[in-house]
Amino acid sequence: MPASTEAPPPGSETDSSGAPAGRNGSGRGPADITALLGAFCFFLSAIEYMVPKPLPFMRLGIANLPILLAADLLPFPWYVALALVKVFGMSVISGSLFSYVALFSLAGTLAAALVMWVARAAFGRFVSAIGVSILGAIASNAVQIAIPSVVVFGDAARLIAPPFLAAGLVTGLLLGVFAEAFAKKSRWYARARETLRG
């Protein structure tokens, strides 16, 4: 039977190989990428919730990995939406959605996300994912210590600051190493970046 010469219906664009755009990830828009990375945030939030913590509002930050990866992918409005999805997912999983813990998580996540976005936007490829991740970890941990010191612990927050900051730096370093390797080896990530960032 001869091959069909009909034009594809509107909305069913194809890539250079003739396959429907989006099947291999290269034709997906920011909404699809945000949804995928948001689901990843939920998954990592569940894992992070199972890790013992000295205080309920303190987080190691592994759920920030999708946000770190998104700094090179998403337009700023979608990037902020992803950060909010991460906070919502973590709060639902931990049962802290309507508590002060959610506010601390929101402040820490937004601080980390904004610092990582600015670092990537300002310095581009001159700063690695490792450097961006460490900057985000410092910002998040600093906020999560500063706010409780004002509303909960007062000067006693200084006692927990050193180990908390040290743990955050280690986690930020490890996440940065993973993100750097993932960005170099993942064909999906390369296609998504080419599509969304041009």
N, C-alpha and C positions, 0 to 999 in steps of 0.2 A: 504494500500500500504506500503510495507516495506520501512524503512528509507534508504535514499541513503548513500552508503559507499564511494562515490567518494571523492577524496581529493580536498580541495578547490583550485581554480586556483591560480597561482603565484600572489603574491601581495595582496591576500585577506586573510590575517592572522586572526586567531581567538583568543579570550581571553580564560580564564579558564572556562568560562561558555558556550563556543561554539559560542558566538556572534561575529560578525565581529569586529576586533580591530578597535577602533576609534569611534564606534557607541556610546559608553558611555564616550568617552573622554580620556580613559586610554591609547589608542593606538596612540594618536595624537603626531606628532613630533613637533619640535621647530618651524617649519614654520607655522603650523596650530595654535599653541598657540600664536605666534607673531601676526598673522593676527587677531585672536580673540581679543587679548588685544589692538591691534592697532585700531580696530573698537571702542572699549571701550574708547580709548583716544579721538577719533573724537567726540564721544557722550559727554564726559565730557568737551571737549574743547568748544563745542557749548553752554553748560550750563554756563561755566565760562565766555564766551564772553558776556552773557547777564547780568552778575553782574557788576554794575557800578564800575569804577576804577578812581582813582584820576589822573593817568597818563596812557597813552596807552600801555606802555611796562610792566606795573606792573601786576602781576598775583597772584591770591590767591594760586594757586598750586593744585587745586583739580584734574586736568588732570594728575597729577603725580601718582595717585592711581594705575593705571595699571603697571607703572614702579616699584612702590614699591612692588606690588604683584609678579612681574616678577623676582625680585632679588633672590627668592628662586627657580625659575623654569628654566629660560633660560640660555643656554651657553652664554658666554660673547659677541661673535659677534652678536648673535640674540638679546641680551639685548640692545646693542648699536643701532641696527637697529630699535628696538621698540622706543627708545628715539628719533631717527630721524623722525620716522613716526609721533610721537606725535607733534614734532615741525612743521612738514609739515602740518599736519591736523589743528593745531591751527592757523597757518599763513594763510592757505586757507580760513578758516572759518571767520577770522577777517579781511581778505583782506589786510594783511600786509606782504605777501610773499616776495615782492621785496622792502622792506623798512628796515630801521635800526631796527625797532621793531623786525623783524624776527631774526636779529643777536643777539639782547639781549635775546630773547626767547631761541635761540639755546645755548647760553652761559650758561644761568641759568639752562636749562634742562640737559645739559651734566654735569654741575657741580653737580647737585643734583643726577643724575643717577650714576655717578662715585663714589661719596661719599657713597651712599647707597649700591652700589655693594661692595666696599672695606670694609665697616662696616660689612656687612653680611658675606663676605668671610673671614675676619680676626677674627671675634668674633663668627660667627655661631649662635647657639641658645642661646648664653650667652647675646645677645642683642635682645630685643624684636622688633617687627615691629614698636612700638611706638618710641623707641629710634632711629631706622633707619630712620623713617619718619622725626623726628625732626632734625636729622643731615642733611638730604637732604634739608629740608626747609631752614635751616641756610645757607647752601652752596649756594642754588639758590638765596636767597634774597641778600646775600652778593655780589654775582657776579652782580646781577641786579642793585645794588646800585653803586658798584665800577665802572662799565663800563660807565654808564651815567655821573658819576661825572667827568670822564676824557674827554668824547667826547661831552657832552651836557651841564650839569649844573655846573660843577666845584664844588666849596666849598658849594654851595647852596644845594647839595645833602644831606648834614648833617641834614637839616631841615626835610626831608621826611624819613630819615633812621629809627628813633625810631618807629613811627607808622607802617611803612612797615614791619620792622622786627617783631614787636609784632603780627601783623596780620598773618604773615607767620608762626610764632611759634604756634599760636592757630590752624591754619589750619593743620599744620604738626601733631600736637597732635591729632586732630580729625580724620585725615586720618589714623594715626597709630592705633588708637583705633578700627576704622572700619576694617582695614586690619587684625589686630590681631584676631578679632572676626570672620571675614570671613575665615581666614586660619584654624581656629579651627573647624568650623561648616560645611564648604563646602566639600562635598564628591568629587566633580569635582576637586577641588584644590588639595586634598590629592592624588587622582589618578594621576593627571598631575605631581605633584611633585615626586611621586614614579617612574613614567615612565621616566621623563626627568633627574632627579637628582640621580636616583638609590636609 
